[in-house]
Amino acid sequence: MSSFKVALLGACGGIGQPLALLLKLNQKISELALYDIKQARTPCAGVAEDLSHINTPAEVKGYAGEEELEACLSGSKLIVMTAGVPRKPGMTRDDLFAINAGIAKGLAKACAKYAPEAIFCIVTNPVNSIVPACAEVYKQAGVFNPNKVLGVSLLDTIRAETFVAKETKSDVNKVTVPVIGGHAGVTIMPWFSHATPKVDFDETTLTTLDKHVQNAGTDVVNAKAGAGSATLAMAYAAARFVEVVIRGMHGEQASASTYFNHPYGDVQFFSYLCDFGPEGVSKVHPIEGLSDHESGRLQEVIGKLKVDIQRGIDFANKQDIIIYYTVFVSLIVMSSFKVALLGACGGIGQPLALLLKLNQKISELALYDIKQARTPCAGVAEDLSHINTPAEVKGYAGEEELEACLTGSKLIVMTAGVPRKPGMTRDDLFAINAGIAKGLAKACAKYAPEAIFCIVTNPVNSIVPACAEVYKQAGVFNPNKVLGVSLLDTIRAETFVAKQTKTDVNKVTVPVIGGHAGVTIMPWFSHATPKVDFDEATLTTLDKHVQNAGTDVVNAKAGAGSATLAMAYAAAQFVEVVIRGMHGEQASASTYFNHPYGDVQFFSYLCDFGPEGVSKVHPIEGLSDHESGRLQEVIGKLKVDIQRGIDFANKQE
């Protein structure tokens, strides 16, 4: 489709932000409209600015407040609603209803008014009641099509497949388990008798697995200890569901489970395995051949669903009250490949952990953060562990667990540290983040000296030299393995050049050399492909745009974060490149590391990667006059940044 607009309602929340990131990566989406309330903790304009730096086709726009709903929704072919409050420990999906139903009803009215032909995908819980309520709103507006108002229940399928694969010690990519019924507690019914490969569980195992799928959401809520629900796994499931629906709209074969207005007996809403087409659901797979266990469970499902459905319908029909509310597709799997992520519970760490969990080459993902992290590491690990990809996820917290986290790692990614705030430079970050990075680098050098160490913690220009010095002191330094992740600068340069030249972003390459902060970031425009011929004013404007892009995001988020989403994407892309190189595949990316340029000891080059990290450095030659002048500016600032890092590493503790 030449033009395909998707709107995401609730884009700044715990599910919304990682889902927005995954939708930005979907090549079939041409426009991504993000909406949330004005009081959202992170402004929608900030999330949009962050994502807009990622070099994929979708144009991202942010909208806030009811007065901007029309602009957000108009022209949308697909709408995803995640808006609402999350569950807390001890809170059931039933408890959510009084709050979230009002939010959903108001947004459903806007969707029915401004985008009545769009497929409406509902994530907001409790889905069992919210979907019937939204369907009723569409009926009242005279635009209801049961095949287009859909509850996203795919996470139950993903969990069932994950848990069955673990129980049977099967490749999770080859396991399918349909899930029917509803999307809460006892209404979630894994159809184990129709699993492939066929399973033959005894009654005890069957009951245990059934309960595990039913209670998985509660397990995550409890593991996160009040700091969130299954935000990451749900974002993944919603992105998968959107991909299926879009494929169907393109006329491709596509199927998934969904909860919608298709009766099962005298229950009006039910979750079935369905095929999708241009108008939403195109075929419902019949429910037949149930085991005795499943026939008994089905009666339990139906009894609870009737109550849930009626509650949603009743709410939609009562008088309004005012409620305020605040892929990677990898091709080769290494038999054993452990990746450790240090700082996994932070603003970059959580979306990056999600993207790493989707990488089919990773067999074990070790997540580490401090015990005082706002979201416990065990909770993030529990959330991600429900996603049906091969990586086993484990959470570690506190210095005493660093050894277990790092031992056996082939690759380590460090995002730990504090983010920038408005008015704060990367220089201001150094006094705080250098100490964090130095301590973690010592642990990495001790417990995983052979691992490739990828450093995201800012300021990279100084942190990488400091970490290199720590490795030298430990006698384990290999310059090709201690690497600064500067790839986001390349991604931004390619994005901005594609917009300037109105070129397909997938066909644009722009090397970026130098460093990873302000004036040290030097886009090598004269080596861009396709070749560009900018006048001096445009060249300077684009150069400054790439240099200042991080600050633009910090300011747009108004103190609520830095470029967390785009940075998570860039780090995941870099990890993919490094792992491909370790597998012997052709792989290249920019990285900032200990390879001199003149008398500057650390510099960012375009590099090829192999089994031992950097295998080839692409030479810097053929600079334009503009670039030769800029390079002197880069070198002058880098010398200061590098020396500061080295001095910090060598000073007495």
C-alpha positions as CSV (number, residue, x, y, z in Angstrom):
1,M,0.0,0.0,0.0
2,S,1.5,3.4,-1.0
3,S,0.0,5.1,2.0
4,F,-0.8,3.4,5.3
5,K,-1.5,5.4,8.4
6,V,-1.6,3.8,11.9
7,A,-2.8,5.7,15.0
8,L,-1.7,4.7,18.4
9,L,-3.8,6.0,21.3
10,G,-2.0,6.0,24.7
11,A,1.4,6.2,23.0
12,C,3.3,7.6,26.0
13,G,2.4,4.9,28.5
14,G,4.2,1.8,29.6
15,I,2.9,-0.3,26.7
16,G,2.6,2.6,24.3
17,Q,6.2,3.7,24.1
18,P,7.8,0.2,23.3
19,L,4.8,-0.5,21.0
20,A,5.4,2.8,19.2
21,L,9.1,1.8,18.7
22,L,8.1,-1.6,17.2
23,L,5.5,0.0,14.9
24,K,8.1,2.5,13.7
25,L,10.2,-0.5,12.6
26,N,7.3,-1.9,10.5
27,Q,8.2,-1.2,6.9
28,K,4.5,-1.4,5.8
29,I,3.5,1.7,7.8
30,S,4.0,5.1,6.1
31,E,2.6,7.3,8.9
32,L,2.5,6.7,12.6
33,A,0.2,9.1,14.6
34,L,0.9,9.0,18.3
35,Y,-1.8,10.3,20.7
36,D,-2.0,10.8,24.5
37,I,-3.3,13.2,27.0
38,K,-1.6,16.6,27.6
39,Q,-0.8,15.4,31.2
40,A,1.2,12.4,30.1
41,R,4.4,12.1,32.0
42,T,6.4,12.1,28.8
43,P,5.0,14.6,26.2
44,C,3.8,13.0,23.0
45,A,5.8,15.4,21.0
46,G,8.9,14.1,22.8
47,V,8.1,10.4,22.0
48,A,7.5,11.4,18.3
49,E,10.7,13.4,18.1
50,D,12.7,10.5,19.6
51,L,11.2,8.0,17.1
52,S,11.5,10.3,14.1
53,H,15.3,9.9,14.2
54,I,15.0,6.2,13.3
55,N,15.7,5.5,9.6
56,T,12.5,3.6,8.7
57,P,9.8,4.9,6.3
58,A,7.1,5.8,8.8
59,E,6.6,9.5,9.4
60,V,5.9,10.0,13.1
61,K,3.7,12.8,14.4
62,G,2.6,13.5,18.0
63,Y,-0.8,14.7,19.1
64,A,-2.0,15.6,22.6
65,G,-5.4,16.5,24.0
66,E,-8.9,16.0,22.7
67,E,-8.7,18.9,20.3
68,E,-6.1,17.0,18.3
69,L,-7.9,13.6,18.1
70,E,-9.4,14.5,14.8
71,A,-6.1,15.2,13.1
72,C,-4.6,12.1,14.7
73,L,-7.3,9.7,13.6
74,S,-8.4,11.1,10.2
75,G,-7.1,8.9,7.4
76,S,-6.0,6.1,9.7
77,K,-6.4,2.6,8.2
78,L,-5.6,1.0,11.6
79,I,-6.0,2.2,15.1
80,V,-4.4,0.6,18.2
81,M,-5.7,1.7,21.7
82,T,-3.4,1.0,24.7
83,A,-4.7,4.0,26.7
84,G,-5.7,3.3,30.3
85,V,-4.1,2.7,33.7
86,P,-2.0,-0.5,34.4
87,R,-2.7,-3.1,37.0
88,K,-1.0,-2.9,40.4
89,P,-0.3,-5.9,42.7
90,G,-3.6,-7.1,44.2
91,M,-5.6,-5.4,41.5
92,T,-7.6,-7.6,39.1
93,R,-8.7,-6.7,35.5
94,D,-12.1,-6.2,37.1
95,D,-10.8,-3.5,39.3
96,L,-9.5,-1.7,36.2
97,F,-12.8,-1.5,34.5
98,A,-14.3,1.5,36.3
99,I,-11.3,3.6,35.3
100,N,-10.4,2.3,31.9
101,A,-14.0,1.8,30.5
102,G,-14.5,5.6,30.6
103,I,-11.2,6.2,28.8
104,A,-12.0,3.6,26.1
105,K,-15.5,4.8,25.6
106,G,-14.4,8.4,24.9
107,L,-11.7,7.3,22.5
108,A,-14.0,4.8,20.7
109,K,-16.5,7.6,20.1
110,A,-13.7,9.6,18.4
111,C,-12.6,6.6,16.4
112,A,-16.1,5.9,15.2
113,K,-16.5,9.6,14.2
114,Y,-13.2,10.4,12.6
115,A,-12.0,7.0,11.2
116,P,-15.1,4.7,11.0
117,E,-13.6,2.5,8.3
118,A,-10.3,1.8,10.2
119,I,-9.6,-1.5,11.9
120,F,-9.7,-0.8,15.6
121,C,-7.3,-3.0,17.7
122,I,-8.0,-2.8,21.4
123,V,-5.3,-3.5,24.0
124,T,-6.8,-1.6,26.9
125,N,-7.8,-4.0,29.8
126,P,-10.1,-5.6,30.7
127,V,-10.4,-6.6,27.1
128,N,-13.3,-9.0,27.9
129,S,-15.5,-5.9,28.8
130,I,-13.8,-3.1,26.9
131,V,-14.3,-4.7,23.4
132,P,-18.1,-5.1,23.9
133,A,-18.3,-1.6,25.2
134,C,-16.5,-0.2,22.2
135,A,-18.6,-2.3,19.8
136,E,-21.7,-0.8,21.4
137,V,-20.3,2.7,20.9
138,Y,-19.7,1.9,17.2
139,K,-23.3,0.5,16.9
140,Q,-24.7,3.7,18.4
141,A,-22.7,5.7,15.8
142,G,-24.1,3.4,13.0
143,V,-20.7,2.3,11.8
144,F,-20.2,-1.1,13.5
145,N,-18.5,-3.9,11.5
146,P,-17.8,-6.8,13.8
147,N,-14.8,-7.9,11.8
148,K,-13.0,-4.5,12.4
149,V,-13.4,-4.0,16.2
150,L,-10.9,-6.4,17.6
151,G,-9.5,-7.3,21.0
152,V,-5.8,-8.1,21.1
153,S,-5.6,-11.4,22.9
154,L,-2.5,-12.7,21.1
155,L,-0.3,-12.4,24.2
156,D,-2.1,-15.5,25.6
157,T,-1.1,-17.5,22.5
158,I,2.5,-16.3,22.8
159,R,2.7,-17.3,26.4
160,A,1.1,-20.7,25.8
161,E,3.6,-21.4,23.1
162,T,6.5,-20.2,25.3
163,F,5.5,-22.3,28.3
164,V,4.7,-25.5,26.2
165,A,8.1,-25.1,24.5
166,K,9.8,-25.0,27.8
167,E,7.9,-27.9,29.2
168,T,8.6,-30.1,26.2
169,K,12.1,-28.7,25.6
170,S,11.1,-27.9,22.0
171,D,12.3,-25.2,19.7
172,V,9.8,-22.4,20.5
173,N,9.8,-21.3,16.8
174,K,8.2,-24.6,15.9
175,V,5.5,-24.7,18.6
176,T,1.9,-23.5,18.0
177,V,-0.8,-23.4,20.7
178,P,-4.2,-21.9,19.8
179,V,-5.9,-20.0,22.7
180,I,-9.6,-19.4,22.7
181,G,-12.2,-17.9,25.0
182,G,-11.3,-14.5,26.5
183,H,-8.3,-12.5,27.7
184,A,-8.4,-12.6,31.5
185,G,-7.9,-15.3,34.1
186,V,-10.1,-18.4,33.8
187,T,-11.5,-17.1,30.4
188,I,-8.1,-17.8,28.8
189,M,-8.2,-21.3,27.5
190,P,-5.1,-22.8,25.8
191,W,-6.3,-25.4,23.3
192,F,-3.5,-27.9,24.1
193,S,-5.2,-30.8,22.2
194,H,-4.6,-28.8,19.0
195,A,-1.0,-27.8,19.7
196,T,1.7,-28.6,17.2
197,P,3.8,-30.7,17.6
198,K,1.2,-32.8,19.3
199,V,1.6,-32.9,23.1
200,D,0.5,-35.6,25.5
201,F,0.5,-34.1,29.0
202,D,-0.9,-35.9,32.1
203,E,-3.7,-34.1,33.9
204,T,-1.4,-32.5,36.5
205,T,0.9,-31.0,33.9
206,L,-2.1,-29.9,31.8
207,T,-3.7,-28.1,34.8
208,T,-0.4,-26.5,35.8
209,L,0.3,-25.1,32.3
210,D,-3.3,-24.0,32.0
211,K,-3.0,-22.0,35.2
212,H,0.4,-20.7,34.2
213,V,-1.1,-19.1,31.1
214,Q,-4.1,-17.8,32.9
215,N,-2.0,-16.2,35.7
216,A,1.0,-15.1,33.7
217,G,-0.1,-11.4,33.7
218,T,-0.5,-11.4,37.5
219,D,2.9,-13.1,37.8
220,V,4.5,-10.1,36.0
221,V,2.5,-7.5,38.0
222,N,3.8,-9.1,41.2
223,A,7.3,-9.5,40.0
224,K,7.4,-5.8,39.1
225,A,6.3,-5.0,42.7
226,G,3.9,-2.2,41.8
227,A,6.2,-0.7,39.1
228,G,4.1,-1.9,36.1
229,S,2.4,-4.7,34.3
230,A,3.4,-6.8,31.3
231,T,4.3,-3.8,29.2
232,L,7.1,-5.3,27.1
233,A,5.5,-8.6,26.2
234,M,2.2,-6.9,25.6
235,A,3.9,-4.4,23.3
236,Y,5.4,-7.2,21.4
237,A,2.1,-9.1,21.1
238,A,0.3,-6.0,19.9
239,A,3.0,-5.3,17.3
240,R,2.8,-8.9,16.1
241,F,-1.0,-8.6,15.9
242,V,-0.7,-5.3,13.9
243,E,1.7,-7.0,11.5
244,V,-0.8,-9.9,10.9
245,V,-3.7,-7.5,10.3
246,I,-1.7,-5.3,7.9
247,R,-0.6,-8.4,6.0
248,G,-4.2,-9.4,5.7
249,M,-5.1,-6.0,4.4
250,H,-2.4,-6.4,1.8
251,G,-4.0,-9.6,0.6
252,E,-1.3,-11.8,2.1
253,Q,-2.1,-15.0,4.1
254,A,-2.3,-14.0,7.8
255,S,-3.8,-15.5,10.9
256,A,-3.9,-14.9,14.7
257,S,-6.2,-15.2,17.6
258,T,-8.5,-12.2,18.3
259,Y,-11.4,-11.5,20.7
260,F,-14.4,-10.0,18.9
261,N,-18.2,-10.0,18.2
262,H,-18.5,-13.6,16.8
263,P,-20.8,-15.7,19.0
264,Y,-19.9,-19.0,20.5
265,G,-23.2,-20.6,21.5
266,D,-25.0,-17.9,23.5
267,V,-21.8,-15.9,24.2
268,Q,-21.7,-12.9,21.8
269,F,-17.9,-12.2,22.1
270,F,-15.2,-14.8,22.0
271,S,-11.6,-15.3,21.0
272,Y,-10.9,-17.5,18.0
273,L,-8.1,-18.2,15.6
274,C,-8.9,-16.1,12.6
275,D,-7.7,-15.3,9.1
276,F,-7.4,-11.7,8.1
277,G,-8.2,-9.9,4.8
278,P,-8.7,-6.3,3.5
279,E,-11.7,-5.8,5.8
280,G,-10.4,-7.3,9.0
281,V,-11.4,-10.8,10.0
282,S,-12.1,-12.9,6.8
283,K,-12.5,-16.4,8.3
284,V,-13.1,-17.8,11.8
285,H,-11.5,-21.2,12.4
286,P,-14.2,-23.5,14.0
287,I,-13.8,-24.9,17.5
288,E,-14.1,-28.7,17.3
289,G,-12.4,-31.8,18.6
290,L,-12.1,-30.6,22.2
291,S,-10.7,-33.0,24.9
292,D,-12.7,-33.8,28.0
293,H,-10.6,-31.4,30.0
294,E,-11.2,-28.6,27.5
295,S,-14.9,-29.3,27.3
296,G,-15.1,-28.9,31.0
297,R,-12.9,-25.7,31.0
298,L,-15.1,-24.2,28.2
299,Q,-18.1,-24.1,30.5
300,E,-16.1,-22.1,33.1
301,V,-14.9,-19.8,30.3
302,I,-18.5,-19.1,29.1
303,G,-19.9,-18.5,32.6
304,K,-17.3,-15.7,33.3
305,L,-17.4,-14.2,29.8
306,K,-21.2,-13.6,30.0
307,V,-20.7,-11.5,33.1
308,D,-17.7,-9.6,31.6
309,I,-19.5,-8.9,28.3
310,Q,-22.7,-7.7,29.8
311,R,-20.8,-5.3,32.0
312,G,-19.1,-3.7,29.0
313,I,-22.4,-3.4,27.1
314,D,-24.2,-1.9,30.1
315,F,-21.4,0.7,30.6
316,A,-21.6,1.8,27.0
317,N,-25.3,2.3,27.2
318,K,-25.4,4.3,30.4
319,Q,-25.3,8.1,30.5
320,D,-21.8,9.5,30.1
321,I,-19.8,10.6,33.2
322,I,-16.7,12.7,33.0
323,I,-13.6,10.7,33.8
324,Y,-10.1,12.1,33.9
325,Y,-7.0,10.0,33.6
326,T,-3.6,10.7,33.9
327,V,11.8,-7.1,13.7
328,F,14.3,-8.0,13.9
329,V,14.2,-11.2,11.9
330,S,17.5,-13.0,12.3
331,L,18.4,-16.1,10.3
332,I,20.9,-18.1,12.3
333,V,20.8,-19.3,15.8
334,M,24.1,-19.9,17.6
335,S,23.8,-22.9,19.9
336,S,24.8,-20.9,23.0
337,F,25.0,-17.1,22.9
338,K,24.7,-15.2,26.1
339,V,24.2,-11.4,26.1
340,A,24.3,-9.3,29.3
341,L,22.5,-6.0,29.5
342,L,23.7,-3.7,32.3
343,G,21.2,-1.0,33.2
344,A,18.3,-3.1,31.9
345,C,15.5,-1.3,33.9
346,G,16.2,2.2,32.7
347,G,14.7,4.3,29.9
348,I,17.0,2.8,27.3
349,G,17.4,-0.5,29.0
350,Q,13.8,-1.7,28.9
351,P,13.0,-1.1,25.2
352,L,16.5,-2.4,24.4
353,A,15.9,-5.6,26.4
354,L,12.6,-6.1,24.4
355,L,14.5,-5.8,21.1
356,L,17.2,-8.1,22.2
357,K,14.6,-10.7,23.3
358,L,13.4,-10.6,19.7
359,N,16.9,-11.4,18.3
360,Q,16.8,-15.1,17.3
361,K,20.6,-15.4,17.6
362,I,20.6,-14.8,21.4
363,S,20.1,-17.9,23.6
364,E,20.4,-16.2,27.0
365,L,19.7,-12.6,28.0
366,A,21.0,-11.6,31.4
367,L,19.5,-8.4,32.7
368,Y,21.2,-6.4,35.4
369,D,20.4,-3.3,37.4
370,I,20.8,-1.9,40.9
371,K,18.4,-3.0,43.6
372,Q,17.0,0.5,43.9
373,A,15.8,0.5,40.2
374,R,12.3,1.9,39.9
375,T,11.2,-1.3,38.2
376,P,12.8,-4.5,39.7
377,C,15.0,-6.4,37.3
378,A,13.1,-9.6,38.2
379,G,9.9,-8.0,37.0
380,V,11.4,-6.9,33.6
381,A,12.8,-10.4,33.2
382,E,9.4,-12.0,34.0
383,D,7.6,-9.8,31.5
384,L,10.0,-10.6,28.7
385,S,10.1,-14.3,29.5
386,H,6.6,-14.7,28.2
387,I,7.6,-13.8,24.7
388,N,8.0,-16.8,22.4
389,T,11.5,-16.3,21.2
390,P,14.5,-18.6,22.1
391,A,16.4,-16.4,24.5
392,E,16.1,-17.4,28.2
393,V,15.8,-14.2,30.3
394,K,17.2,-13.9,33.8
395,G,17.2,-10.9,36.1
396,Y,20.0,-9.9,38.4
397,A,20.2,-7.1,41.0
398,G,23.0,-5.7,43.1
399,E,26.8,-6.0,42.9
400,E,26.7,-9.5,44.5
401,E,24.9,-10.8,41.4
402,L,27.2,-9.2,38.8
403,E,29.4,-12.3,38.6
404,A,26.5,-14.6,37.8
405,C,25.1,-12.1,35.3
406,L,28.4,-11.6,33.4
407,T,30.0,-15.1,33.5
408,G,29.7,-16.8,30.1
409,S,28.6,-13.7,28.3
410,K,29.9,-13.3,24.7
411,L,28.6,-9.8,24.4
412,I,27.8,-7.1,27.0
413,V,25.8,-3.9,26.5
414,M,26.1,-1.2,29.1
415,T,23.3,1.4,29.2
416,A,23.6,2.1,32.9
417,G,23.7,5.8,34.1
418,V,21.5,8.8,34.4
419,P,19.8,10.4,31.4
420,R,20.3,14.0,30.2
421,K,17.8,16.7,31.4
422,P,17.0,20.0,29.6
423,G,20.0,22.3,29.9
424,M,22.3,19.5,30.8
425,T,25.2,18.7,28.4
426,R,27.0,15.4,28.1
427,D,29.8,17.0,30.0
428,D,27.5,17.5,32.9
429,L,26.7,13.8,32.9
430,F,30.3,12.8,33.2
431,A,30.8,13.2,37.0
432,I,27.9,10.9,37.7
433,N,28.1,8.3,34.9
434,A,31.8,7.8,34.8
435,G,31.8,6.3,38.3
436,I,28.9,4.0,37.4
437,A,30.7,2.9,34.2
438,K,34.1,2.4,35.8
439,G,32.6,0.1,38.4
440,L,30.8,-2.0,35.9
441,A,33.8,-2.1,33.5
442,K,35.9,-3.6,36.3
443,A,33.3,-6.3,36.8
444,C,33.2,-7.0,33.0
445,A,37.0,-7.2,32.8
446,K,37.0,-9.6,35.8
447,Y,34.1,-11.9,35.0
448,A,33.9,-11.8,31.1
449,P,37.2,-10.5,29.8
450,E,36.7,-12.1,26.4
451,A,33.3,-10.6,25.8
452,I,32.7,-7.8,23.3
453,F,31.8,-4.8,25.5
454,C,29.3,-2.3,23.8
455,I,29.1,1.0,25.6
456,V,25.9,3.1,25.3
457,T,26.4,5.1,28.6
458,N,27.0,8.8,27.9
459,P,29.2,10.7,27.4
460,V,30.6,8.0,25.1
461,N,33.5,10.2,24.0
462,S,34.9,10.0,27.6
463,I,33.3,6.8,29.0
464,V,34.8,4.5,26.3
465,P,38.4,5.7,27.0
466,A,37.8,5.4,30.8
467,C,36.6,1.8,30.3
468,A,39.5,1.0,28.0
469,E,41.8,2.2,30.7
470,V,40.1,-0.1,33.3
471,Y,40.6,-3.0,30.9
472,K,44.3,-2.1,30.5
473,Q,44.7,-2.0,34.2
474,A,43.2,-5.5,34.4
475,G,45.6,-6.7,31.7
476,V,42.7,-7.8,29.4
477,F,42.4,-4.9,26.9
478,N,41.6,-5.7,23.3
479,P,40.9,-2.4,21.4
480,N,38.6,-4.3,18.9
481,K,36.3,-5.4,21.7
482,V,35.7,-2.3,23.8
483,L,33.3,-0.4,21.6
484,G,31.3,2.8,21.8
485,V,27.8,2.6,20.3
486,S,27.7,5.7,18.0
487,L,25.4,4.2,15.4
488,L,22.4,6.5,16.3
489,D,24.3,9.3,14.7
490,T,24.4,7.4,11.4
491,I,20.7,6.5,11.7
492,R,19.8,10.2,12.3
493,A,22.0,11.4,9.4
494,E,20.4,8.9,7.0
495,T,16.9,9.9,8.3
496,F,17.4,13.6,7.8
497,V,19.1,13.3,4.4
498,A,16.3,11.0,3.2
499,K,13.7,13.7,4.3
500,Q,15.7,16.5,2.7
501,T,16.1,14.7,-0.6
502,K,12.7,13.0,-0.5
503,T,14.4,9.7,-1.0
504,D,13.4,6.2,0.3
505,V,15.2,6.1,3.6
506,N,16.0,2.4,3.1
507,K,18.2,3.3,0.2
508,V,20.2,6.1,1.9
509,T,23.6,5.6,3.6
510,V,25.5,8.3,5.3
511,P,28.7,7.4,7.2
512,V,29.3,9.4,10.4
513,I,32.8,9.7,11.8
514,G,34.5,11.5,14.8
515,G,32.8,11.1,18.1
516,H,29.3,10.9,19.7
517,A,28.5,14.3,21.1
518,G,27.8,17.7,19.6
519,V,30.5,19.1,17.3
520,T,32.4,15.8,17.4
521,I,29.6,14.1,15.4
522,M,30.6,14.6,11.7
523,P,28.3,13.3,9.0
524,W,30.4,12.4,6.0
525,F,28.0,13.8,3.4
526,S,30.4,13.6,0.5
527,H,30.3,9.8,0.9
528,A,26.6,9.5,1.1
529,T,24.7,7.2,-1.2
530,P,22.9,8.1,-3.4
531,K,25.3,11.0,-4.0
532,V,24.0,14.4,-2.6
533,D,24.9,17.8,-3.8
534,F,23.8,20.3,-1.0
535,D,24.7,24.0,-1.0
536,E,26.7,25.2,1.9
537,A,23.7,26.5,3.8
538,T,21.8,23.1,3.6
539,L,25.0,21.2,4.4
540,T,25.5,23.3,7.6
541,T,21.9,23.0,8.6
542,L,21.9,19.2,8.2
543,D,25.2,18.9,10.0
544,K,23.8,20.9,13.0
545,H,20.6,18.9,12.9
546,V,22.5,15.6,13.4
547,Q,24.8,17.2,16.0
548,N,21.9,18.6,18.1
549,A,19.3,15.8,17.5
550,G,19.8,14.4,21.0
551,T,19.3,17.8,22.6
552,D,16.2,18.3,20.5
553,V,14.7,15.1,22.0
554,V,15.7,16.1,25.5
555,N,13.9,19.4,25.1
556,A,10.9,17.9,23.4
557,K,10.4,15.5,26.3
558,A,10.5,18.5,28.7
559,G,12.6,16.8,31.4
560,A,10.9,13.4,31.1
561,G,13.8,11.6,29.4
562,S,16.3,11.6,26.6
563,A,16.4,9.7,23.2
564,T,15.5,6.4,24.9
565,L,13.6,4.8,22.0
566,A,15.8,5.7,19.1
567,M,18.9,4.9,21.2
568,A,17.5,1.5,22.1
569,Y,16.9,0.8,18.4
570,A,20.4,1.9,17.5
571,A,21.9,-0.3,20.2
572,A,19.9,-3.3,19.1
573,Q,21.0,-2.7,15.5
574,F,24.6,-2.5,16.6
575,V,24.3,-5.7,18.6
576,E,22.8,-7.4,15.5
577,V,25.8,-6.3,13.4
578,V,28.3,-7.4,16.0
579,I,26.6,-10.8,16.4
580,R,26.5,-11.3,12.6
581,G,30.2,-10.6,12.5
582,M,30.8,-13.1,15.3
583,H,28.9,-15.7,13.2
584,G,31.2,-15.0,10.2
585,E,28.6,-13.1,8.2
586,Q,29.4,-9.8,6.4
587,A,28.5,-7.0,8.8
588,S,29.5,-3.3,9.2
589,A,28.6,-0.3,11.3
590,S,30.1,2.8,12.8
591,T,31.7,2.5,16.2
592,Y,33.8,4.7,18.5
593,F,36.9,2.9,19.8
594,N,40.7,2.9,20.4
595,H,41.9,3.3,16.8
596,P,43.9,6.5,16.4
597,Y,43.1,9.2,13.8
598,G,46.3,11.3,13.7
599,D,47.1,12.1,17.3
600,V,43.6,11.4,18.6
601,Q,43.6,7.9,20.2
602,F,39.8,7.2,20.0
603,F,37.7,7.9,17.0
604,S,34.5,6.7,15.3
605,Y,34.9,4.9,12.0
606,L,32.9,2.7,9.7
607,C,34.1,-0.8,10.6
608,D,33.6,-4.4,9.5
609,F,33.1,-7.0,12.3
610,G,34.3,-10.6,12.7
611,P,34.5,-13.2,15.5
612,E,36.8,-11.0,17.6
613,G,35.0,-7.7,17.2
614,V,36.3,-5.1,14.8
615,S,38.0,-6.8,11.9
616,K,38.6,-3.9,9.5
617,V,38.5,-0.1,9.7
618,H,37.4,1.7,6.6
619,P,39.9,4.5,5.8
620,I,38.9,8.2,5.9
621,E,39.8,9.7,2.6
622,G,38.3,12.0,0.0
623,L,37.0,14.6,2.4
624,S,35.4,17.8,1.0
625,D,36.7,21.2,2.0
626,H,33.8,21.6,4.4
627,E,34.6,18.2,6.0
628,S,38.3,18.9,6.3
629,G,37.5,22.1,8.2
630,R,35.0,20.3,10.4
631,L,37.5,17.6,11.2
632,Q,39.8,20.0,12.9
633,E,36.9,21.1,15.1
634,V,36.1,17.4,15.9
635,I,39.7,16.6,16.8
636,G,40.1,19.6,19.1
637,K,37.0,18.6,21.2
638,L,37.8,14.9,21.2
639,K,41.2,15.4,22.7
640,V,39.7,17.0,25.7
641,D,36.9,14.4,26.1
642,I,39.3,11.5,25.8
643,Q,41.8,12.8,28.3
644,R,39.1,13.4,30.8
645,G,38.0,9.8,30.6
646,I,41.6,8.5,31.0
647,D,42.3,10.8,33.9
648,F,39.2,9.6,35.7
649,A,40.0,6.0,35.2
650,N,43.5,6.5,36.6
651,K,42.7,8.6,39.6
652,Q,42.7,7.1,43.1
653,E,39.3,5.7,44.1
